[in-house]
């Protein structure tokens, strides 16, 4: 399938593809003008692709892959772009937030009942979602958001999440061990909130902040959730997250608690 349309404004999908092209070019040690010469286009066109201002055709993606000696990585990114443009199998109430999340430079998450989707193991996600296609979508979402250059991610989890069984005991042990591994990654700060009352915290939410400081939030409700870019909503959620971090265990104490829960409950 060839994608031929061009957009006057970049979309999250196009920016994701462009970021991958830029990364591979830099790995190859090439300047934009040098790559342009190799694939017989103008430097401006290469720049537009990298900035997500245009969507190239498949034949151009193959030429880029060959010029960059990328061993199929550009083609794989192009195929992922096509699939994301065609449709993403997210719940209707969630459909706008993954787009903001995929291009964010900073993500902040507060969870009250389950591990956030970005941090779920495949087995844990399977116990929640049931449908293999939905699980695959979640795993793909993780791959896009957590791949380099990944955003900074700050997460506050309610302590009860560590003790609430989802799937088998083995699933829970692997999930908590995965949280420990993630907590050591650069750019990820994981904190557990003990069972305390935080007045401002009424529901789970996530905030995606872009490089230009614009923000979007996903707010959980009793029947699903909604995405908001309302200034008042965002101001309130930013204040709430600051309060949650202030009440939560620090990163080191969080790791110690997770290890203890694994030994006491999931071994």
N, C-alpha and C positions, 0 to 999 in steps of 0.2 A: 504494500500500500504506500502511495506517495502522498506526502503532505505538502501542499503547494501554497496554502494561504499565507499571507503575511499580515502582521498586526502592527498597528501604529503604536500600541502600548504593549509592553512585555507582560506575560502572564507568569505565574509561579512555575508552571510546567516548562515553559521556554527558558526561564532563568535557570532552572535546575539543569537542563541540558547544556545551556551555555556555560555554566560553572564547570561542568565536567569537561567540556572541550577546552576551556582555559587551563584547567588543572593538567590535562594531558599535554597541552602545548608547552606548559612550563616544565613539566617533567622531561619533555623532549629537548628542552633548552633552546626553544625557538621563539623569536619575536613574531608579533602578528604579521609584519610585512614579509618575513621569511616564509611563514606558513602560507600566506596568500600567494606567494610566487610558486610554491610547490603545488598548490591545487588550482592555480590559474584563475584566481579571482582578485578583487581589490582588497587592500587592507581594511577598508571601511566595511566590506561585507563580512570579513572574519570578525571584526569588532561587533557588528550587529548580531551575529550568531552568538557570540560570547555574552553579550549583554541581554540576550533573550528578546531582541527586537524583531527577529524574523525566524521563521521555521524553515530550515533547509530541506531539500529533497533527499530521498534515500541514496541516490547516486552520489550526491555531494558528501553525505555521511561516510560512504565507503571510501571516497577519495581522501577525506580527512583521516580516516582510520589508517589507511596505507601510508600517508605522509607522516603521520605521527608514530607509525609502527606500534599501534595500540593493541594489536592482537584481538580485535573485535570489540574493544571496550566502547569505542564511539558508536558502533552499530548497535550494541546492546543498549546504550543510553538513548539512541534514537528510537529503538523499538519501545523502550519504556515511556518515552515521550508520547509516542503515538497512542499507546494504551491509556495513558493518563488523560490525554485529550479526548479520546473516544468516550470513556466513562470510568469513574472510580466507584467501586461498590461500597460506598459509605451510606450509613443510615441518612435519611433525608434531613434530619435535624442536625447532622454533623457535617454535611457536605461542604460547607464553605470554610470551616476551620482548618482542615488538613492542607488546603492551599496556602493559607497564611503560615501554618506551621512548617511547611516544606521549605520556605524561603526565609524563615526567621533567623535572626542572629542571637536571640535570647528567648527561651521558653521557661515559663514558671508554671508549676502544676501543684494543685492541692487535691489530694484524693482522700475520700472518706470510707469507701467500702471495698474496693479492689485495687490491685496494682495497676498503675497507669498503662495504657496500651503500648506506649513507647518502650516500656521496661518489661513487658510480659514475655515469658518463654513461650515457645510454640505449644507445648503441652498445656500450660496454664490457659492460654488463649483458646485452645481447643475445648477445654472444659467449660468455658463461658459461652463461646460463639456457636459451637456444634457444627455449623456448616463449614466444610473445608474451604470453600471459596472465600468466605468471610475471614477465615484464619489466614489464608494466603494474602488477602488484601492488607490485613494488619501487619503481617511480616514484611510485606513490601513497603508499607508506610514506615516501619522502623528503619529499613535499609536506606530509604531516601533521606530521612531526617538525621540519622546517626552517622551517615557516611561523611568523610572529610570533604570540605571543611564543615564540621558539625557545629551547631549552635551551642552556646552555653545553656545548660539546663539545670534549673533549681527545682527540686521536688520536696514537698512536705507530705508524708504519708501518716495517716492515723495509725496508732499502734495496733489497733484491732485488726488491721489488714494482715499483719504478720501472723496472727493467730486464727484468722477465719479460713476454714478449709475450703479450697476450691480444687476439685479433682481428688486425687489420691494423696496419701502422705508423701510418696515419692515426688509427685508433682510439686507439692508445697516446698519440700526440701530443695529441689532443684531451682524453684523460683526464688527462694530466699538467698541461695548461694549465688544466683545470677545478680540479684540486687547488690550483694557484697562486691562482686566483680565490677559491676558498673560504677559503684561508689568510688572506685580507685581510678577511674578514667579522668583524664584531663577535661575540664570544662563541665563536669557533672558534680553537683552537690546534692546529696541525698540526706534528708533529715526526717526523723520520726517524731511525731507529736504524741506525747503521753496523753493519758486520759484526763485532759483538763478542759475547762470551759473557756473558749475564745469567743467573746461576745459577737464580733463581726462575722464569724464563720458560720454560714448557714447551709452551704452546699458546696460540692466539689466544683472546681473550675480550673481553667488553664488560660494563660495569657501568652500570645505570640507577639514579640516585638521585632520589627524589621530594622534593617540598617539605618533607615531614615527616621527611626524612632516612632513611626506609626504603629498602632497596636490593634489587635483583635482578640476577643476573649470568647471562650466556649464555656457556658454556664450550665451545669446539670440541673434538671428539674425532675419532678416525680414521674414524668412520662417520657423523658428523653433529655432534651436540652436545646439550647439555641446559641447562635453566634452573634456577638454584639461588637460594634465599633463605637458605641455611644460613649461620649466623653465622661459622663457622670458614672456610668457603669464601670468604666476602666479606672477612674480615680478611686472609686470605692474598693474595687478588687485589688488594686495596688496597695492600698492602705491595709486591707485585710491580710494580704500575703506577708506584709512586713510584720504584722502582729503575730501571725502563725510562726514565722521564722524565729521571732523573739521568744516564743513559748516552747519551741521544739528543741530536742536534744541536738547538740552539735554533731558534726560529721563523725568524729571519732567515737563518741558515746553511742551514736546510732549504729555503727558497725558492731560495737560490743553487744548491744541489745539484740541485733539480728542474729549474731552467733549464738547468744544464749537461748533465744527462742528456737533456733534450729535444734540445739542439743536437748532442750526440755520438751519440745512438742513434736518435732518432725524427724526424729531419729528412730 
